[in-house]
Amino acid sequence: MNSCWPSGPPAIGATAELSRKVSADDINRFTQISGDRNPLHYDTEAAKASRFGEIVVQGGITSAILNAVVAESLPGPGTVFLNVNWDFTAPVRPGDVITGRVEVLEARTDKPVTKLRTTVVRDDGTVALTGTAVCYTMTITPGHPMTVGTGDHHGRDGRTGA
């Protein structure tokens, strides 16, 4: 056991993934949060005339599944992104099922820091996002004031940062 990793660092090569179906409602919710009103997300004619040929979701929706994977699965609760390096390689459209996957490439023993390989794949097998992320994992104490009453383990006001 190591004080910075109470349960030990994650194993090199460990993986985790989550899947979800993306909807047009996700576009609207993300727009409310971000203010991104790019016509490629709303205007059927503009999107049809683009190289995508149809409405596409914002990149933040595509990458958001990785927030859930790192905060819920690997490395787990208390994890936030320190750095991401992502290439968006294909569009995601409303109706697509996307799977976010992480794989541990490095786990420091002196700090609770991991480097992950990150991918998001559409249900047709197309890779929509690929890259790496560096994460920091804080120890979460059940009942701690930062977690009480939020309904999650992301901090006092529910913001994740991961």
Secondary structure as GFF3:
##gff-version 3
##sequence-region A 1 162
A	DSSP	beta_strand	15	21	.	.	.	ID=ss1
A	DSSP	alpha_helix	24	34	.	.	.	ID=ss2
A	DSSP	three_ten_helix	39	41	.	.	.	ID=ss3
A	DSSP	alpha_helix	44	49	.	.	.	ID=ss4
A	DSSP	alpha_helix	59	72	.	.	.	ID=ss5
A	DSSP	beta_strand	79	88	.	.	.	ID=ss6
A	DSSP	beta_strand	97	107	.	.	.	ID=ss7
A	DSSP	beta_strand	113	122	.	.	.	ID=ss8
A	DSSP	beta_strand	127	137	.	.	.	ID=ss9
###
